[in-house]
Amino acid sequence: MNPAHDQSGLSMQRLETLLTSTVLGRTSYAFHQLPSTNSHARKLVEQGVPHGSLVIADSQICGRGRLNRTWHSPEGVNLYCSLILTHALSPAMLPWVPLATGLGVAEGVELCTSQAIGLKWPNDIMIGQKKLGGILCENIRQGAQGPAVVVGIGLNVNAQPSDFPTELQGTATSLLMEQNEEIDRLTLLATLLSKLERYYQLLHKNTISTLRKLYQSLCSTLGRHIHVQLSRGSALDGWGYDVGMDGALHLIQGASEPPSAGKKVPTIAIRSGDVIHLR
């Protein structure tokens, strides 16, 4: 880790003393402010930075979420970071990158707090029915070292209710808001990187069955009535039934309750969409 890479209010020298990961975060680029950590990471991919390189910012001007949404990024309270993965993954494994990332984030947060974390398919980190964070994965077809994946993570750590815009105050939360206790962001980040490294290793070993079982156990989208807004503009309502071996969400269309025990029902495989949990 090069101290010259540190232009933030977060001490990268201290992070280095906290790291237990072998690769993730060992090369880090820290900034006080960026338009977006994912956008900066995409530029670094073209420069051929090492696998596992980390970009972190204390705030973002134009933080991005999925479906071209803005990610609210106040200064000095949350985690905004992106990881650069250049070790080749087969096309079949790519849909599992955001799901494996969710598993690593959930396990890391639970280790550092008293909170039980759930995952809303495909990329939301949840506490109960409130959103704690999100994941944005972008495939880079060709960088200086070949194809890469940029994994962006936004996590609400020490934000107060007043830090959120009015439209998010009923649906978003932070670790501070949930347990009335501030969390050391760098300790949390180091823990996340350690857990993420483990799950990415499982990806490279093609251990999908293990990842699937773990994801099913944490996915709050399963076993409930949901609405899915598809990327092409149409929408479906139904019962969140399963996550397949390909990472797709399996939906029983039109159902608002679980199928009868032992009854086989047709499902629709959804590979991209925005999920809303219905009451």
Stockholm file with secondary structure:
# STOCKHOLM 1.0

chainA/1-279         MNPAHDQSGLSMQRLETLLTSTVLGRTSYAFHQLPSTNSHARKLVEQGVPHGSLVIADSQICGRGRLNRTWHSPEGVNLYCSLILTHALSPAMLPWVPLATGLGVAEGVELCTSQAIGLKWPNDIMIGQKKLGGILCENIRQGAQGPAVVVGIGLNVNAQPSDFPTELQGTATSLLMEQNEEIDRLTLLATLLSKLERYYQLLHKNTISTLRKLYQSLCSTLGRHIHVQLSRGSALDGWGYDVGMDGALHLIQGASEPPSAGKKVPTIAIRSGDVIHLR
#=GR chainA/1-279 SS CCGGGEESSSCHHHHHHHCCCSSTTSSEEEESCBSCHHHHHHHHHHTTCCTTEEEEESCBSSCBCGGGCBCCCCTTTSEEEEEEECSCCCTTTTTHHHHHHHHHHHHHHHHHSSCCCEEETTTEEEETTEEEEEEEEEEEEEETTEEEEEEEEEECCSCCGGGSCGGGTTTBCCHHHHHSSCCCHHHHHHHHHHHHHHHHHHHHTTCHHHHHHHHHHHBTTTTSEEEEEETTSCEEEEEEEEECTTSCEEEEETCSSCCCTTCCCCCEEESSEEEEECC
#=GC SS_cons         CCGGGEESSSCHHHHHHHCCCSSTTSSEEEESCBSCHHHHHHHHHHTTCCTTEEEEESCBSSCBCGGGCBCCCCTTTSEEEEEEECSCCCTTTTTHHHHHHHHHHHHHHHHHSSCCCEEETTTEEEETTEEEEEEEEEEEEEETTEEEEEEEEEECCSCCGGGSCGGGTTTBCCHHHHHSSCCCHHHHHHHHHHHHHHHHHHHHTTCHHHHHHHHHHHBTTTTSEEEEEETTSCEEEEEEEEECTTSCEEEEETCSSCCCTTCCCCCEEESSEEEEECC
//
